[in-house]
Amino acid sequence: MRAALRSLLVVNRAAVLGAGVVVALAAVLLAVTAAWLEAGVRHPEAPFLSTVAGSFAGTLLLITVFMVAGVFSGVLRERRREFALLRAVGATAGQIRGTVRTEVLVLLALVAPLGAVVGTFVAPLVTPLLASSDLVPAGFTLAPTVVPLLSTLVVLVPTGLLAAAMAARAATRPSPTDAVRASTTDVPTLSRGRRIAAGVTALIGLATATTPFFTPGLVGSATGATSAIVLVVAAALAGPLLVQWGARRALRGASGPAVTLALLNARGASRRLSAAVVPLALLVALGTVQTGTDAALQRATGDQLRAGLQADLVVTGADGVTAAEADRIAAMPGVRATTTMRDTAGSIQIEQADEDLPALGDLEWEPTAIRALSGDDRAVDPSVRDGSLGALDEPGTVAVSSDVIALTPTGLGDTIRMRTGDGPATPARVVAVYDRGLAFGDVLVRDRTSGPAGTLLVDTAAGDRAAVREALLATGVGVTSVDGYVTTALRSGDGDRRLSLVLVVALLAFVAAAAGNTLLTTTRGRRDEFGLLQRTGATRVQLLRMAGVETAYTAVAAVVIGTLAVLPALVGVGFGLAGAPAAGFDLASWAGFSLAAVVVAVVGVLPVAGRIARGR
């Protein structure tokens, strides 16, 4: 224990400090997510909270394991010479593995609980943002519990130990003599198993990207979007080969000693460089696919609303439209038909609960908004593919979107269960399946309740739209066109988009911190290399130029790999949601995330390289 503390706090303090920052950030994010996920499970008044937190938790878990393991592996890889010399003077492989394991556990014990506690108390600060997205009711409070701490440790401790075990195995597998010799060089080849794994992962990623072409809608697009991360994982497995390939091609047109030396270093130290390139590529791919998916989703929602609202005018009110107002508007001269739409929070159970796992019954309920239509629904066209909306006049019937029943055996004529608010569960027979679920929600029912409706659609006779509009305005109600209503409806989702943006920015900040730490660690580990170059005649200016070229190569490689990884996902998402492969491309966001990768590369390399070059 004393040796481990001395190694962490004295000998390897600089490298450990960066790894500790990454672990602390990971602990904060995991604790915040766990706190809100637990709140969503424990509080039925916030049914959508667990869905949103669970979705983010899946992505966060994958990224956290990937980045934390990479950081630990990078820090331990820079200590190969230390471990090799210890073995050369008599240390056993078991002692090396024990030392590494102890150091990782001590670091986690010092940093992870602190980050988890900070995250537990930071989680309530997100309440206003969640309230603006209608995920929690007004006045909702989050009480701290021990669950975030335990969840964080359950994720980080096994991840750190696994990375330590793999790094220690790589350091102790060769003989002591071979280990000392190999510690001064970078192994340029990959094992056959790693090559096969990279190829298989790439094929899985490409196959996943095609999902929206066979399963259009939210389900297929959400699945297709994950292909970006899968392809980045494939690039991580094949990273050294990709870096070598790019360096060889660039060397053909290289000119000048600094450029040539930088590219030769990139080719010879491909493992070291790929450890920095892959996190930056993940930064580009993850940010681009998220913003691209949001852009495609917004476009698809707007297109579906414009196509599905077969009305001339839309009437809204601060407190809704009462039944008396709806009747009075329907009787106005020039009005041919009216349709009311009323949204109620509820939940549905598409598939029957598993008899072998009755405890999971509540988890099979999916929170949703139930939209009720009045009897005359001619102004609404949800693009029914099976059945008819007219059958909703029968009690105990429901229409569902094709998205909500995708990948399930449920279809026309089957029975689902539905409940409104905290009410009892009631069976409902599916009498129609429609495709425009983004515009009209997952569930449509016939409106059999009293009280103000949220929206009144007004269909006018030919040539009477302007007159009817003036008459409606004279009554004091809010009147807009379908395009105006669509704009307002899309703007009402700004809270959701702000929440999505905050989550993505937090996740990308963590990825950027991990990538920057990897660059700092690898650059600090090149002091001997820079010193040797200076002793053989290289000037400080040449060393800085060489570092600048390597930085540029790292940034370009990261942007290229990240872009290639995200292209299949964006094409699939655009086609699956909006029917246009280009709908998911947001060039401004891609440029922003690419610039962020460049900035991280520059900040992570050049300042440290400059200090080393100025030394003697």
N, C-alpha and C positions, 0 to 999 in steps of 0.2 A: 504493500500500500504506500509506504514512504517513497519507494522508487517511482511508483506511478505518479504520485503528487509532484515529485521533483521533475519528472519528465514533462508533465502538463504545465506546471507553473514556472519552470525555469528553462530547461533545455529546449523544449519545443514550444515555447510560449506563443510565438508569433503565429505559427500554423494552427495551434489549438484555439487561439482566440477567434480566428475566423470561423473555424468549425463550430465553436460554441455559439457564435452569433447566428449561424444558420440553424442550429438545433433549437435555439431559443425562439427564433421566428416561427419555425415549424411547430413548436409547442404552443405558441400563442394562437396560431391559426387553427390547430387541432382542437384546442380548448374552447375557443369561441364557437366553432362549428358543433362540437359535442354539446355545449350548453344549450344552444338553440334547438338542436335535434332532440335532446331530452325534453325541452320545454314543449315542443310540438307533440310529443308522445303523451306528456302528462296533462296537457291542457286541451280539451276537446273544443274550446271556443276559438282555437286557432288551427283549424284543420289543415290549411295549406302550408303551415310552417314546417311541419315534418317532411312534407314532400319536397319543398325547396331546399331545406337544410340537408336532407338525405341525398338529393341530386348533387349538391355541391360537395358533400362529404365524400362521395365516390370518387370524383375527380381529384379532390384534395388528397385523399388517401393514396391514390396512385402516384401523384406528383411528389408527395412528401417522401414516400418510400424510395422513389427513383432518385430524388435529389439528395436526400440525407445519406443514402448508401453511396452515392457518387462522391459526396464530400468526404466521408470517412475513408473511402478507398483512395481518393487523391492524396489526402494527408498522409496516410500510411505508405502509399507508393513512393512518396518523396523520402521516406526513411529506409528504403531498401538497403542502402550502403551501411547504415547503422546496424540493421538486423544481420546483414551478412558478416560484418566485423565481429559482432557478438558471437555468432556461430563459429567463426574462425578461431576465437580464443576460448572455446569450450562450452558455450551455452547450447543447450539442447533445443530441439524443435518444440518440445512441450513447454519449455521455459519461455521461449519467444511467444508462443501462442497465449500462454497465461499472462504474460506482460501486456500484450496487446489487448486482451480481453479485459484485464483489470483497468487499464487506462480508459478504455471506452466506457466501461461501467461507471468509473469515477466521474468522467466528464458528463455523462447523462445524469448522474445523481446530483451534480452541482448545478446543471443548467436546465434540464427538462422540467423538474417540479416548479422552478421559479417562473419559467415561461408559461406553464400551465396555470399557475395562480394568477399571473398577470392577465392571461386570456380569459379566465373566469370572471374577473372584475371588469374587463373591457367589454365583454359580451353585452351587458345592459346598455352600453353606449350606442349600440346599433338599433335600439328600440325605435327611435323616431323614423329611421329609414325603413324599417319593417312596417311601421304603422302607415307610412305614406304609400306603401305598396299593398295595403289592406291585408297583410299577412297576420297581423295581431290587432285586437281591438284597442280603442283609445284607453289610456290608463293602464295598459298591461305592464306588469312588473316581472322581472326575472330574478329569482332568488338564487344565490350561489349554492352549489352542491359539490360533492366530492367526485361526481361522475366525470367532469371534464379532466380532472387530474388523472384518474385511473385510466380513462380512455387514451389520453396522451401517452402515458407510460406503456400501455399495451401496444401501441403502434411503434414508438421510438426505440424502446429497449430491444425488441427482437430485430428491428432493422439495423441498429448499430452493431449488435452482436454478429449478425449474419455478414455484414460488410467486413467486420474485424476478422472473422473466421476465414473469409475468402482471401483477404489481403495477407493474413499470417500464413495461410496455406501456400500462396504463391511465393512468399519469402522463404519458407522452410522446405519446399519440395526439392530444390536442387541441392547438391552437395555444398559444403561450406566454401570450397575453392571456386566452384562454378558460380555460387551466389555472389562472391566478391567481384568476380569478373563481370557478371551480368548487371551488377548494381550501377556500373558506370555507363551502360548503354541502354538503348531502348529496343525491345524485341520487335522487329518489323513485321513479323508474320502473325497470323491468327490460326488457332487450332481448327481442325476440320469440323469439329462439333459446333464451334462458334460460327463458322461460315454457313453451315447448314441452318443453324438457328436463325441467323440473319435473313437468309433467303426465305425460309418458311414464314417468318414474321412479316416480311415485306409482302408476300403473297396474301397472307391473312388481312393485312391492312388494305391492299388493293381490292380484295374481295368484299371487305366491309364497306368500302367507299361506294360500291355498286348497289348496296341495299336499297337506297331511295328509288332506283330504277325499277325495282320489283315490288317494293312496298312504299308507295308514295304517302306523303303526310308526315305528321310529327314523329311517329314511331320510326319509320324508315330513315328520316333525316337525322334524328337524334343518334341512331345507330351509325349512320354514315359519317357523322361528324367525329366520332371516336377514332376513325381511321387515321386522322392526323397524328394522334398520340401514338398509335400502334406503329405508324411508319417512322416516327422519331425514335421509337425503341429499336426498330430494325436498323436505323442509321447508327444508333449507339453501339449495337452489336458489330456492325461493319465499319465503325468510325475510323479506325486506323487505315483500313484499305481505301476508304473514300478520301481521306486526307492525303495519303500517298499518291493516289491517282491524280488528284488535282495538282499536287506539287510537281509531279513529273510533267504534266501538260504545261504548267506555267514556266518550268525551267527551259522549255524549248525557245521561248521568246525573252528570256531573262537577259538583262544587260547591267553591268556594273557589279562590283564586288559585294556590296551590301545586299542587293536584291538576290544575287546568286547564293550567297551564304544563308540568307533567310529562308529561301526555298529549299536549300539542301537540309537545313535544320528541320523544316516542316516535314520533309520526306523521311528523314532519319529518326525524328522523335515524334512519329505519328500518333503513338499512344498518348503521349503527354498532351499533344495539341488537340486530339479528338476529345479528351476529357473536358476541354474548355469549349470546343465547337458545339458539342451536342446540347448542353444546357442553353446556349444562346439560340440554337435552332429551335429548341422547345419554346423559348420565349416568343420567337416569331410565329411559329405554327399555332401555339395555343391562343395567343392574342388574336391572330387573324381569323382563325376558325370561329372563335366566339363572336367577334363583331360581325363577321360575315353571316353567321347563322341568324343573329339578331336582325340584320338588314333584310335577309331573305324572308324571315318570319313576318316582319312588318309589311313588306311589300305584298306577301301572299295574303295577309289578313285584310289589307286594304282592297286588293283585287277581289277577294271573295265577298266582302261587304258590298262593293259597288255592283257586282254581278247578282248578288242575292237579294238586294232590297229593291223590289219592283214597285216603288212609290215615287211620287213627285215631290212630296214635302214630308218633313219629319218634325213632329211637335214634341217638345220636352218642357218640363216645368221644374222649378226649384224643389217642389215637394211631390213631383210626379203629376200624372194626368188622372184625375178622378173619373169614375164611371159616368157621372153626370156630364162632365166636360166632354168625354169621348162621345156620348150620345148627341150632345148639342153640335159638336163638330161634324158628326156623321150626317146630321140633318141639314147642314149648310148647302146652299145652292152651289152646284159645280163639283161637289164631292161625290165620287162614285163608290168608294169603299174605304174602310179604315181597318187597321190591324194594330192591336196593342201587344207590347212585349214587356214581360215582367221577369226579372232575374231574382232568384232566391238561392242562398247558399245551401248546399246539401252534399250528399255523398251517395255513391252507387257501388254495388258489388256485382261485377259482371259475371264472375264464375262462382260456382257453389263452393262453400268452405270445405277444406280437406277434412274428411271424417277422421283421418289418422292424426291430424294436428289441429284439434279444435282450438288450442290456445292462439293460433295464428288467425283466427276468424276476423278479428278487428283490423288486422293489418291488411286484409284483402279489400277493405272499403277504400275507395278512391274519392277524395274530396273534389267537388266540382260545383259549377254554377248551373242550376236548373232553370232553363228559360221556358216560360209559359206564354203561349200564343192564344189570342182570342179566336173565336169560332171562324171568323172570316179571315183566313190567312193567305189570301191571294197576293198580298204585297210582299210575301216572304217566299223566296226560292232557295232552299238549302241544298239543291241539287240531289234530290232523292234518287238513289240507285236501286233500291228494293223497297217494295211496299208503297204506302201512300200516307200523306199527312192527314187525309180525311178520316182515316181510321182512329185518329186520336180522340174523336168524339166519344168513342166507347170508354167507359171507366176502366181504370187499371191498365192503360196502355201508355207506351212511351216510344219516342223515336230517338235513335242514338247515332252518333257520328261514326264513320268508318274508322277513324283514328282510335277511338276508345275500345273498339272490339277487335282491333288488329291483333294478329297472333293469338287469338282465342277462338274456341269452337263456337262461341255465341254468334247467332245470326237472326235473321227474320223468323219470327214465330217463337223464339226462345223466351225464357223468363229471366229477368234480372231482379235484384232487390234494390230498393231506393228509399232514402229517408231524407227529410228536410230538417235542417238544424239538428236539434236534439230529439226529434220526434221518433216514433217507432219505425222499424223497417217494414216496408210493404212490398209485395211482389208486383211486378209490372211486366206486361208482355210487349215484346218488341214488334211494332207494326210498321216501322220504316227505318231504313238505314240511309244516311245522307253523307255527302262528301265535304261540304263546306263547314267543317267543325271549327276552324279558326274564327269564322265570322259569327257563328251562332252557338258555339259551345258544344259540349259533349252530349247534352240531353235536351230534348224538346218535349213538352207536355202541353195538354190543353189547359187553358186558364180557367179554373173553377173557383177562384177566390175573389174576395172583394178587396177594396183598397186601391190606392192610386197605382197606376202602371208607370213604369219608368219611361217608356217611349210609345208614341202613337204615330203610326205610318199612315199617310193620307195619299190616296190615289185620286186625282182630279180628272174631270172630263177634258177632252181636247180643247185647248185654247182658254181654259178657265184657271190655269195655275196662278197667274198673277193676281186675279181677283180673289181667289181663295186665300192666297198668301196675305193680301191686305186685310181681308176679313178676320183672319186668324190673329194677325198682329194687333188688330183693334180690340180683341178680347184680352190681351195682356199675356198670352202664352208665348213661349219661345218657339220660333219657327226657323228652320234651315233647310237647305237642299240636302240631297243624299251625299253629295261630295262634301258639304260642310259637316254633316254628321259623321262621315268617315274620318275626316281630319280631326274632329273632336274626340272620336273614339280612340284613334291612334294616339292622340296626345294624352288621353287619360291613362295610357300605359307608360307614361314617362317615369312614374315611381318604380315600376318593375324594371325598366331599363336602367334607372339610376342604381338600383340594388344590384342588378347584374353587372354593371360597370364597376361598382365598388368591389364586388367579389372578385372579378377578373383582375382588377388592378392590384388587389391584395395578393392574389395568387402569383401574378407576374412579378410583383416586387420581391416575393420570396424566391422565385426562380432566378431573377436578376442578381439577388444577393448571393445565392449559391454559385452562380456562374462567375461572378466577380471574385468570390473567395477562391474558387479553383484557379482562376488566372493569377491571383496574387500569390497563391501557394506555389504554383509551378514556376513563376518568374523568380521568386525568392530562392527557389532551389537551383537556380542557374548561376549562382555567384562564382562557383569554380569555373564554369564554362566561360563566363565573361572575363574572369581573371586570366585564364589561359590565352584567350584571344588577345587581350591587352599585352601579355608578355611576348606574344609572337608578332606584335607589330600593329595590331588594330588600334585605331584612334577612337577617342570617345565619340566623335561625330559619326564614324562608321558603325560603331556599336548601336548608337541611337537610331541610325537609319535602318540597320538590320532589324532592331526591335519594332520600328515603325512598319516595315514591310511585313513582318510576321503578324503584327496586329491587324493590318489590312487584310492579309490572307485569312486570318481567323474570322474576322467579321464577314468577309465576302463568303467564305465557306459556310458559315452559320446561316446567313441570309438565303443562300442558294438551297441548302439542305432543308431549312424550314419552309421555304416556298414550295419546293417540290413535294414535301410531305403534306402540305395543306391543300394543294391544287385538286387532287382527286376528291377530297372531302367537300370542298366548296362547289365543285361541279355537281356532285350528288345532292347536296343540300339545296342548291338553287333549283335543280330539276324537281326534287321531291316536294318542295314547298310551293314554289311559284311556277313550275313548269318551264323555267328558263335557266339553263346552266349558268348564265352569267349573273343571276340575281344575287348570288352569295358573295360576289367580289366587291370589296370595299377598298379601293386603292389607297385612300387617305389613311385608313387604319393600318394597312400593310406597310405603308411608308413610315408611319409613326413607330410601329414595333420594330421595323428593320433599323431605324435610326437609334432606337433604344438599345438594340443589340450592339450596334457600332459604338455607342457611348460607353457601354459596359466594358467592351473589349479594350477601348482606349484607356479608360480609368483603371482597369485591372492590370494593365501591362506597363504602359509608358512611364508613370511616376516611379514605380519600383525599378524599372530598367534604367531610368535616368539616375537614380541614387546609386545603383550598382556601378554604372559606367563612370560616375564621378569619383568612385572610390579608387583606392590604389591596390 
